[in-house]
Amino acid sequence: MISLSLECIEEEAELVSAELWEQGATGIQEETLPGGRTRLKAWFDSREGLLEQFQAYAPVLAVEPHRDWEAESRQAWAPFAVGERLWLAPEWDESPTPRGRLRLTVHPGLALGTGAHPATQLCLRALEGHLRPEERLLDVGSGSGILLSAAVLLGAKSPVGCDIDAASAQIAFGNLRRDGVAARVFAGSIRAVADGAFDVVIANINATTHEMLAGEYTRAARRLVILSGYPSRHAGRVSAALAAQGWGAAETLEQGEWVCQMYVRGLEREIAS
């Protein structure tokens, strides 16, 4: 067993983790460092090409004893509640769902979005509080498909997800189909969707990408934009980008250093306030 250790800035951690999974990682450990940096340690069966692929992050290789990652993952993943209504449980869990909760199956694995990260939990709480029955929703950067599954449980009408990473889109499609969730996923960007095609757009990605896509969110969403995936120190940047497109802040949720911001426009802003 080979381990690869590297450091990156906090905003790049999810993207680098996704690259590590794509290169065949059997497990990844994440550690928050001072100064807004993150240390990632990943395990592989082979060292081939790893130093070249991640040379920008000063990678360090080491030989490690073998670990049964599937067994460790199952031991570490216990069901847990999010918000007032959701109950997140791994796909292998057979324990009963608590009364009054909606069971949301999670799929720990190669795609981002297991429900463990505070930003994902904030998105789930935002959907629980703001999604209206029968609304059409687009999830930008859908990862494992967890937010699409939650949207269906909460009453969305045939939500759609997109991800520029084709492997993640394929994983999400498989997860949704296996769980019998009526949602669609495609490999591509929000630029592929029609103007005003959705009532709600949700995206759990980094602040820089939110700034770049603010105009696309405005083009695609009719009523509400829900954004997370960044720490509170970047909230002002995201708010400024959305305000420039005519959106007003409706609510901000916080968990630790992470935030989730919701934006509405026009009459909706008056109602929200």
C-alpha positions as CSV (number, residue, x, y, z in Angstrom):
1,M,0.0,0.0,0.0
2,I,1.3,3.4,-1.0
3,S,0.4,6.7,0.7
4,L,0.6,10.1,-1.0
5,S,0.6,13.2,1.2
6,L,0.3,16.8,-0.1
7,E,-0.9,20.2,0.9
8,C,-3.1,22.7,-0.9
9,I,-5.1,25.8,-0.1
10,E,-8.5,25.1,1.5
11,E,-10.5,26.2,-1.5
12,E,-8.8,23.6,-3.7
13,A,-9.2,20.7,-1.3
14,E,-12.4,19.2,-2.8
15,L,-11.1,19.4,-6.3
16,V,-7.8,17.9,-5.4
17,S,-9.6,15.1,-3.5
18,A,-11.7,14.4,-6.6
19,E,-8.5,14.1,-8.6
20,L,-7.0,11.7,-6.1
21,W,-10.1,9.5,-6.3
22,E,-9.9,9.6,-10.1
23,Q,-6.3,8.4,-9.9
24,G,-7.4,5.3,-7.9
25,A,-7.2,6.3,-4.3
26,T,-8.6,3.7,-1.9
27,G,-9.1,6.2,0.9
28,I,-8.4,9.9,1.7
29,Q,-7.7,11.6,5.0
30,E,-8.2,15.4,5.3
31,E,-6.6,17.6,7.9
32,T,-7.2,21.4,8.3
33,L,-4.0,23.4,8.8
34,P,-3.4,26.9,10.0
35,G,-3.4,29.7,7.4
36,G,-6.3,28.4,5.3
37,R,-4.4,25.3,4.1
38,T,-5.4,21.6,4.0
39,R,-3.3,18.5,4.2
40,L,-4.5,15.5,2.2
41,K,-3.3,11.9,2.6
42,A,-4.4,9.3,0.1
43,W,-3.7,5.6,-0.2
44,F,-3.1,3.8,-3.5
45,D,-2.3,0.3,-4.6
46,S,0.3,1.6,-7.1
47,R,2.6,4.7,-7.1
48,E,2.7,4.9,-10.9
49,G,2.3,8.4,-12.2
50,L,1.3,9.9,-8.8
51,L,4.3,12.2,-8.3
52,E,3.9,13.6,-11.9
53,Q,0.2,14.1,-11.6
54,F,0.4,16.0,-8.3
55,Q,3.8,17.7,-8.6
56,A,2.3,21.1,-8.1
57,Y,1.5,20.2,-4.5
58,A,4.9,18.9,-3.4
59,P,3.7,15.3,-2.9
60,V,5.4,12.8,-0.6
61,L,5.1,9.1,-1.2
62,A,5.5,6.4,1.6
63,V,5.0,2.7,1.9
64,E,2.1,1.9,4.3
65,P,0.6,-1.3,5.8
66,H,-2.5,-2.6,4.0
67,R,-5.9,-1.3,5.4
68,D,-9.4,-2.6,4.8
69,W,-11.0,0.7,3.7
70,E,-14.4,-0.8,3.2
71,A,-14.6,-2.2,6.7
72,E,-13.2,1.0,8.2
73,S,-15.7,3.1,6.2
74,R,-18.6,1.1,7.4
75,Q,-17.5,1.3,11.0
76,A,-17.1,5.1,10.7
77,W,-20.4,5.8,9.0
78,A,-23.3,5.9,11.4
79,P,-26.7,7.4,10.4
80,F,-27.3,11.0,11.6
81,A,-29.9,13.7,11.5
82,V,-29.7,16.9,9.5
83,G,-32.1,19.8,9.9
84,E,-35.6,19.1,11.1
85,R,-36.7,16.3,8.7
86,L,-33.8,14.5,7.1
87,W,-32.1,11.3,8.2
88,L,-28.8,10.5,6.4
89,A,-27.9,6.8,6.3
90,P,-25.2,4.9,4.3
91,E,-26.5,2.5,1.7
92,W,-25.6,-0.5,3.8
93,D,-27.4,0.6,6.9
94,E,-30.5,-1.4,7.8
95,S,-31.5,0.4,11.0
96,P,-35.1,2.0,11.1
97,T,-35.6,5.6,10.2
98,P,-36.7,7.7,13.2
99,R,-40.3,8.7,13.2
100,G,-41.0,12.0,11.4
101,R,-37.7,11.8,9.4
102,L,-37.1,11.3,5.7
103,R,-34.4,8.8,4.9
104,L,-31.7,10.1,2.6
105,T,-29.4,7.3,1.4
106,V,-25.8,8.4,1.1
107,H,-23.1,6.7,-1.0
108,P,-19.6,7.1,0.4
109,G,-17.3,6.7,-2.5
110,L,-15.6,8.4,-5.4
111,A,-17.9,11.4,-6.0
112,L,-18.1,14.4,-3.7
113,G,-21.1,14.7,-1.5
114,T,-21.6,12.2,1.4
115,G,-23.4,14.6,3.8
116,A,-20.5,14.6,6.2
117,H,-19.2,18.1,5.2
118,P,-20.7,21.1,6.9
119,A,-21.3,22.8,3.5
120,T,-23.4,19.9,2.3
121,Q,-25.4,19.8,5.5
122,L,-26.0,23.6,5.1
123,C,-27.4,23.0,1.6
124,L,-29.7,20.3,2.9
125,R,-31.0,22.6,5.6
126,A,-31.5,25.3,3.0
127,L,-33.5,23.0,0.8
128,E,-35.6,21.9,3.8
129,G,-36.4,25.5,4.6
130,H,-36.9,27.1,1.2
131,L,-37.7,24.6,-1.5
132,R,-41.4,24.7,-2.4
133,P,-43.5,21.7,-3.6
134,E,-43.3,20.9,-7.3
135,E,-40.5,23.4,-8.0
136,R,-38.0,22.7,-10.6
137,L,-34.4,22.6,-9.3
138,L,-30.9,22.5,-10.9
139,D,-28.0,21.3,-8.9
140,V,-24.7,22.7,-10.3
141,G,-21.8,20.4,-9.5
142,S,-24.0,17.5,-8.4
143,G,-21.2,15.2,-7.2
144,S,-22.7,12.1,-5.7
145,G,-26.3,13.3,-6.3
146,I,-27.1,13.8,-2.6
147,L,-28.8,17.2,-3.1
148,L,-30.9,15.9,-5.9
149,S,-32.1,13.0,-3.8
150,A,-32.9,15.4,-1.0
151,A,-34.8,17.7,-3.3
152,V,-37.0,14.8,-4.4
153,L,-37.7,13.8,-0.8
154,L,-38.7,17.5,-0.1
155,G,-41.1,17.7,-3.0
156,A,-39.1,19.0,-6.0
157,K,-40.4,18.1,-9.5
158,S,-37.9,16.1,-11.5
159,P,-34.8,17.9,-10.5
160,V,-31.7,18.0,-12.7
161,G,-28.0,17.9,-11.9
162,C,-25.0,18.8,-13.9
163,D,-21.3,18.2,-13.3
164,I,-18.3,19.1,-15.5
165,D,-16.6,15.9,-14.3
166,A,-18.1,13.1,-16.4
167,A,-17.1,10.4,-13.9
168,S,-19.0,12.2,-11.1
169,A,-22.0,12.6,-13.3
170,Q,-21.9,8.8,-14.1
171,I,-21.6,8.0,-10.4
172,A,-24.5,10.3,-9.5
173,F,-26.7,8.7,-12.2
174,G,-25.9,5.2,-10.9
175,N,-26.7,6.3,-7.3
176,L,-30.0,7.9,-8.3
177,R,-31.1,5.0,-10.4
178,R,-30.2,2.4,-7.7
179,D,-32.2,4.4,-5.1
180,G,-35.2,4.9,-7.5
181,V,-34.9,8.7,-7.4
182,A,-36.7,10.6,-10.1
183,A,-33.9,13.0,-11.0
184,R,-31.7,13.4,-14.1
185,V,-27.9,14.2,-14.3
186,F,-25.8,15.2,-17.3
187,A,-22.1,15.7,-17.8
188,G,-21.7,19.4,-18.6
189,S,-22.1,22.9,-17.2
190,I,-25.0,25.2,-16.4
191,R,-24.4,26.9,-19.7
192,A,-26.2,24.1,-21.4
193,V,-29.6,24.8,-19.7
194,A,-32.3,27.0,-21.2
195,D,-33.0,30.5,-19.8
196,G,-35.4,30.5,-16.8
197,A,-35.7,26.7,-16.9
198,F,-35.6,26.3,-13.1
199,D,-37.2,27.9,-10.1
200,V,-34.2,27.1,-7.9
201,V,-30.5,26.7,-8.6
202,I,-28.3,25.2,-5.9
203,A,-24.5,24.9,-6.1
204,N,-22.1,23.6,-3.4
205,I,-18.7,24.7,-4.9
206,N,-16.0,27.2,-4.2
207,A,-16.4,31.0,-4.0
208,T,-14.3,31.7,-7.1
209,T,-16.6,29.5,-9.3
210,H,-19.7,31.1,-7.8
211,E,-18.3,34.5,-8.8
212,M,-17.7,33.3,-12.4
213,L,-21.1,31.7,-12.7
214,A,-23.2,34.4,-11.1
215,G,-24.6,35.5,-14.5
216,E,-25.4,31.9,-15.4
217,Y,-27.3,31.4,-12.1
218,T,-29.3,34.6,-13.0
219,R,-30.1,33.3,-16.4
220,A,-31.2,29.8,-15.3
221,A,-33.0,30.6,-11.9
222,R,-36.4,32.2,-11.7
223,R,-36.9,32.5,-7.9
224,L,-34.1,31.3,-5.7
225,V,-30.3,30.7,-5.7
226,I,-28.7,28.6,-2.9
227,L,-24.9,28.8,-2.7
228,S,-22.4,27.1,-0.4
229,G,-19.0,25.4,-0.4
230,Y,-16.9,28.3,1.0
231,P,-16.0,29.7,4.4
232,S,-17.5,32.8,5.8
233,R,-14.5,35.0,4.9
234,H,-15.5,34.6,1.3
235,A,-19.2,35.3,1.7
236,G,-18.8,39.0,0.9
237,R,-17.3,38.2,-2.5
238,V,-20.1,35.9,-3.4
239,S,-22.8,38.4,-2.2
240,A,-21.2,41.1,-4.3
241,A,-21.3,38.9,-7.4
242,L,-25.0,38.1,-6.9
243,A,-25.9,41.6,-6.0
244,A,-24.4,42.8,-9.3
245,Q,-26.9,40.5,-11.0
246,G,-29.9,41.9,-9.2
247,W,-30.2,39.3,-6.4
248,G,-30.9,40.2,-2.8
249,A,-29.8,38.2,0.3
250,A,-32.6,36.3,1.9
251,E,-30.9,34.2,4.5
252,T,-27.5,33.0,5.6
253,L,-26.9,29.7,7.4
254,E,-23.7,29.0,9.3
255,Q,-22.0,25.9,10.6
256,G,-18.5,26.3,12.0
257,E,-16.6,28.4,9.5
258,W,-18.8,27.4,6.5
259,V,-21.8,29.3,5.2
260,C,-24.8,28.8,2.9
261,Q,-26.3,31.9,1.4
262,M,-29.7,32.2,-0.2
263,Y,-30.7,34.9,-2.8
264,V,-34.0,36.0,-4.2
265,R,-35.0,38.8,-6.5
266,G,-37.8,41.4,-6.9
267,L,-41.0,40.8,-5.1
268,E,-39.6,37.6,-3.6
269,R,-37.0,39.7,-1.7
270,E,-39.8,41.7,0.0
271,I,-41.6,38.6,0.9
272,A,-38.4,37.0,2.3
273,S,-37.7,40.1,4.5
